[in-house]
Amino acid sequence: MRYLVHLNAPELKGVANRTELINSIRKHPLRKSRILSISRKFGLSPTEVAQIMGVSVRTYHRQKSNTPVSIFASELGVKLAELYELGLTTFDRDEKALQTWLSSPIPAINNEVPLELIKTNLGIDLIKDELLRIEHGVY
């Protein structure tokens, strides 16, 4: 659960497994500030963060940083943190190399740019699969 550090969420510090994580999120969804924390690591714009949170850009701008987000947005935030940690591991903790890869067209995924796919669960899964292939030398 090392990846939770990327959310900067002290309330998740004691979470030991995915079951505890989902129960924690169901009872106490993440705050907007936690989504912003991981979104900054990906360099996402406010419009893209609003899309992840499932709100309009106007609502996004009106919300305070301590506003709880939906359970869906909380889960997406957790998946982004997990993806970011996997990316760092894959690229030997080189954030610049990871950012370059994330913003480049990738032939193995129809020349899609990973940053354009990470706004949905399926997109995150696709990028995660590709990072795992790279990690294991299957690309």
Secondary structure, DSSP 8 states (H G I E B T S, - for coil): -GGGGGGT-GGGTT--SHHHHHHHHHHS--BHHHHHHHHHHHT--HHHHHHHHTS-HHHHHHS-TT-B--HHHHHHHHHHHHHHHHHHHHTTT-HHHHHHHHTS-BGGGTTB-HHHHTTSHHHHHHHHHHHHHHHTT--
